[in-house]
Amino acid sequence: YVTSVFPIGVTFAMTLWLGNSAYMYISVAFARMLIAIMPVAVFLLGAVVGLEVLNCRMMMTMSIISLGVVVASYGEVEFQWVGVVYQLGGVVGEALRLIFIEILLKRKGIKLNPISMLYYVSPCSAVCLLIAFLFWEKPKMALNEKWRFDPVVLALNALCTFALNVSVFLVISYTSALTFRVAGVVRDWLVVLVSVYLFVDTKLTLMNMVGYGVAVAGVVAYHKIKLKEVVEKAMELQQGVRNPSGYNVPISA
């Protein structure tokens, strides 16, 4: 548990804490634009631990995503470094979480569905968030007389989070990972557009949209490359266990 689940729980808590803290400084739309750099963080960290291989095609894709995020950031009207640092910290935390999950599944051979993963990871994440709350958030809340605890809002938030994780499991189970990734891109666009409609203080510029469009194009290209790699590995594996006549060939230890 300590070497396998604990790192995932800590990085999950890091993602939630830093990612949610960013919304106090930057708009929802801009935060979603910064999240587009996630594949870059996952790829670079994966290359460090040996899960990814550096090549020109992937580096070009990463450069396109990074360029799009930089352009979108440059076009942000209400740019605040504190919020950007919080959001990028959350991105790094999420990238580390995905890396640790991949190590758990591929190198250690432990098979868990998302619901079972939440069962083991959530208690660790809750403890980490509780520690951060007691030392950082609670003193600020004590000084703010306007703060009010609303259990209904908290319960609805938790219910939506649980429903999101269950929906991810169901979408991947009944469709494919590619469908989920494409739906994620559409979801991000909808979040950006809806947030502009709901929050009056959110302002989008042409440079915001152009930069985010470039970043999304890079993300789509990244997912396409990764899907192609998965298909090629599956075909190689299938060819390795079958002879030309189509019968299975026993594999020696």
C-alpha positions as CSV (number, residue, x, y, z in Angstrom):
1,Y,0.0,0.0,0.0
2,V,2.8,2.4,0.9
3,T,4.8,2.0,-2.3
4,S,1.9,1.5,-4.7
5,V,-1.3,3.3,-3.5
6,F,0.2,6.0,-1.2
7,P,2.0,8.0,-4.0
8,I,-1.3,7.9,-6.1
9,G,-3.3,9.2,-3.1
10,V,-0.8,12.0,-2.4
11,T,-0.6,13.2,-6.0
12,F,-4.4,13.0,-6.3
13,A,-4.7,15.3,-3.2
14,M,-2.1,17.6,-4.7
15,T,-4.1,17.8,-7.9
16,L,-7.4,18.6,-6.1
17,W,-5.9,21.2,-3.7
18,L,-3.8,23.1,-6.2
19,G,-6.3,22.9,-9.0
20,N,-9.2,24.2,-7.0
21,S,-7.0,26.9,-5.4
22,A,-6.3,28.3,-8.9
23,Y,-9.9,29.2,-9.4
24,M,-9.6,31.9,-6.7
25,Y,-7.2,33.8,-8.9
26,I,-8.0,33.0,-12.6
27,S,-11.2,32.3,-14.5
28,V,-12.6,28.9,-15.1
29,A,-12.1,29.3,-18.9
30,F,-8.4,30.2,-18.5
31,A,-7.9,27.3,-16.0
32,R,-9.3,24.9,-18.6
33,M,-7.0,26.3,-21.2
34,L,-3.9,25.7,-19.0
35,I,-5.0,22.1,-18.4
36,A,-4.5,21.5,-22.2
37,I,-0.8,21.3,-21.4
38,M,-1.4,18.0,-19.5
39,P,-0.1,15.7,-22.3
40,V,3.2,17.6,-22.3
41,A,3.7,17.0,-18.5
42,V,2.6,13.3,-18.8
43,F,4.9,12.7,-21.7
44,L,8.0,14.4,-20.2
45,L,7.6,12.7,-16.8
46,G,6.9,9.4,-18.5
47,A,10.1,9.8,-20.5
48,V,12.0,10.4,-17.2
49,V,10.9,7.2,-15.7
50,G,11.2,5.2,-18.9
51,L,7.5,4.8,-19.8
52,E,7.8,7.0,-22.9
53,V,10.3,7.2,-25.7
54,L,11.5,10.6,-27.0
55,N,11.1,11.0,-30.8
56,C,10.7,13.8,-33.2
57,R,7.0,13.3,-33.9
58,M,6.1,13.4,-30.2
59,M,8.3,16.4,-29.6
60,M,6.7,18.3,-32.4
61,T,3.2,17.5,-31.0
62,M,4.4,18.6,-27.5
63,S,5.7,21.9,-29.0
64,I,2.4,22.6,-30.7
65,I,0.5,22.1,-27.4
66,S,3.0,24.3,-25.5
67,L,2.8,27.0,-28.2
68,G,-1.0,27.0,-28.0
69,V,-1.0,27.3,-24.2
70,V,1.6,30.1,-24.3
71,V,-0.5,32.1,-26.9
72,A,-3.7,31.6,-24.9
73,S,-1.9,32.8,-21.7
74,Y,-0.5,35.8,-23.5
75,G,-4.0,36.7,-24.6
76,E,-5.5,36.4,-21.1
77,V,-6.9,39.8,-19.9
78,E,-6.8,39.1,-16.2
79,F,-3.5,37.1,-15.9
80,Q,-2.3,36.3,-12.4
81,W,0.9,34.4,-11.8
82,V,-0.4,33.0,-8.5
83,G,-3.3,31.3,-10.2
84,V,-1.2,30.1,-13.1
85,V,1.4,28.5,-10.7
86,Y,-1.4,26.8,-8.7
87,Q,-3.0,25.4,-11.9
88,L,0.3,24.2,-13.4
89,G,1.1,22.6,-10.0
90,G,-2.2,20.8,-10.2
91,V,-1.3,19.7,-13.8
92,V,2.0,18.3,-12.5
93,G,0.2,16.5,-9.7
94,E,-2.2,14.9,-12.1
95,A,0.6,13.9,-14.5
96,L,2.4,12.2,-11.6
97,R,-0.8,10.5,-10.6
98,L,-1.2,9.0,-14.1
99,I,2.4,8.0,-14.1
100,F,2.1,6.2,-10.8
101,I,-1.1,4.5,-12.0
102,E,0.6,3.3,-15.2
103,I,3.6,1.9,-13.1
104,L,1.1,0.2,-10.8
105,L,-0.8,-1.5,-13.7
106,K,2.1,-2.2,-16.1
107,R,5.2,-2.8,-14.0
108,K,3.6,-4.3,-10.9
109,G,0.7,-6.0,-12.8
110,I,-2.0,-5.0,-10.4
111,K,-5.4,-4.9,-12.1
112,L,-8.0,-2.5,-10.7
113,N,-11.0,-0.8,-12.2
114,P,-11.6,2.9,-11.5
115,I,-14.1,2.2,-8.8
116,S,-11.8,-0.1,-6.9
117,M,-8.9,2.3,-7.4
118,L,-11.0,5.1,-5.8
119,Y,-11.8,2.7,-2.9
120,Y,-8.1,2.3,-2.0
121,V,-6.9,5.8,-3.0
122,S,-9.6,8.1,-1.5
123,P,-8.8,7.5,2.2
124,C,-5.1,8.5,1.6
125,S,-6.1,11.5,-0.4
126,A,-8.6,12.6,2.3
127,V,-6.0,12.4,5.0
128,C,-3.6,14.5,2.9
129,L,-6.2,17.1,2.2
130,L,-7.2,17.2,5.9
131,I,-3.6,18.0,6.9
132,A,-3.5,20.8,4.3
133,F,-6.8,22.1,5.5
134,L,-5.8,22.2,9.1
135,F,-2.5,24.0,8.5
136,W,-3.4,26.4,5.6
137,E,-7.1,26.7,5.0
138,K,-8.6,26.6,8.5
139,P,-6.6,29.6,9.9
140,K,-7.8,31.7,6.9
141,M,-11.4,30.6,7.4
142,A,-11.2,31.6,11.0
143,L,-10.2,35.1,10.1
144,N,-13.0,35.4,7.5
145,E,-16.3,36.2,9.2
146,K,-18.2,35.9,5.9
147,W,-17.3,32.3,5.4
148,R,-20.2,29.9,5.9
149,F,-20.2,26.1,5.7
150,D,-22.9,24.8,3.4
151,P,-23.3,21.0,3.8
152,V,-25.8,20.8,0.9
153,V,-23.3,22.4,-1.5
154,L,-20.5,20.1,-0.2
155,A,-22.7,17.0,-0.6
156,L,-23.8,17.9,-4.1
157,N,-20.2,18.6,-5.0
158,A,-19.1,15.2,-3.7
159,L,-22.0,13.5,-5.5
160,C,-21.1,15.1,-8.8
161,T,-17.5,14.0,-8.3
162,F,-18.5,10.4,-7.7
163,A,-20.9,10.5,-10.7
164,L,-18.0,11.8,-12.8
165,N,-15.7,8.9,-11.9
166,V,-18.5,6.3,-12.4
167,S,-19.3,7.9,-15.8
168,V,-15.6,7.6,-16.9
169,F,-15.7,3.9,-16.0
170,L,-18.9,3.3,-17.9
171,V,-17.9,5.3,-21.0
172,I,-14.6,3.4,-21.3
173,S,-16.3,0.1,-20.6
174,Y,-19.0,0.5,-23.3
175,T,-17.1,2.5,-25.9
176,S,-13.3,3.0,-25.9
177,A,-10.5,5.1,-24.4
178,L,-10.4,7.1,-27.7
179,T,-14.1,8.0,-27.4
180,F,-13.5,9.1,-23.8
181,R,-10.5,11.3,-24.9
182,V,-12.4,12.9,-27.7
183,A,-15.4,13.5,-25.4
184,G,-12.9,15.1,-23.0
185,V,-11.8,17.6,-25.6
186,V,-15.4,18.5,-26.4
187,R,-16.1,18.8,-22.6
188,D,-13.3,21.3,-22.2
189,W,-14.6,23.4,-25.0
190,L,-18.1,23.4,-23.5
191,V,-16.7,24.3,-20.0
192,V,-14.9,27.3,-21.6
193,L,-18.0,28.5,-23.4
194,V,-20.5,27.9,-20.6
195,S,-18.2,29.6,-18.1
196,V,-18.1,32.7,-20.3
197,Y,-21.9,32.7,-20.3
198,L,-22.4,32.0,-16.5
199,F,-19.6,34.3,-15.1
200,V,-19.9,37.9,-16.2
201,D,-16.3,38.7,-15.2
202,T,-14.9,36.1,-17.6
203,K,-13.5,37.7,-20.7
204,L,-12.2,35.8,-23.7
205,T,-10.1,37.4,-26.4
206,L,-9.4,36.3,-30.0
207,M,-5.9,35.3,-28.9
208,N,-7.3,33.2,-26.1
209,M,-9.4,31.2,-28.5
210,V,-6.7,30.9,-31.2
211,G,-4.1,29.7,-28.7
212,Y,-6.6,27.2,-27.1
213,G,-7.6,25.9,-30.6
214,V,-3.9,25.3,-31.4
215,A,-3.4,23.5,-28.1
216,V,-6.5,21.3,-28.6
217,A,-5.3,20.4,-32.1
218,G,-2.0,19.3,-30.5
219,V,-3.9,17.3,-27.9
220,V,-6.0,15.5,-30.6
221,A,-2.8,14.7,-32.5
222,Y,-1.2,13.3,-29.3
223,H,-4.1,11.0,-28.6
224,K,-4.1,9.9,-32.3
225,I,-0.4,9.0,-32.1
226,K,-0.9,7.1,-28.8
227,L,-3.8,5.2,-30.2
228,K,-1.8,4.2,-33.2
229,E,1.0,3.0,-30.9
230,V,-1.5,0.8,-29.0
231,V,-2.9,-0.7,-32.2
232,E,0.6,-1.4,-33.5
233,K,1.6,-3.1,-30.3
234,A,-1.6,-5.2,-30.3
235,M,-0.9,-6.3,-33.9
236,E,2.7,-7.2,-33.1
237,L,1.6,-9.3,-30.1
238,Q,-1.1,-11.0,-32.1
239,Q,1.4,-11.9,-34.9
240,G,3.9,-13.1,-32.3
241,V,1.5,-15.8,-30.9
242,R,0.1,-17.0,-34.3
243,N,1.8,-18.9,-37.1
244,P,1.1,-18.2,-40.7
245,S,-1.6,-20.9,-40.8
246,G,-3.5,-19.0,-38.1
247,Y,-3.2,-21.6,-35.2
248,N,-1.9,-20.5,-31.8
249,V,1.8,-21.2,-31.1
250,P,2.7,-22.0,-27.5
251,I,5.0,-19.5,-26.0
252,S,7.9,-20.8,-24.0
253,A,8.7,-19.3,-20.6
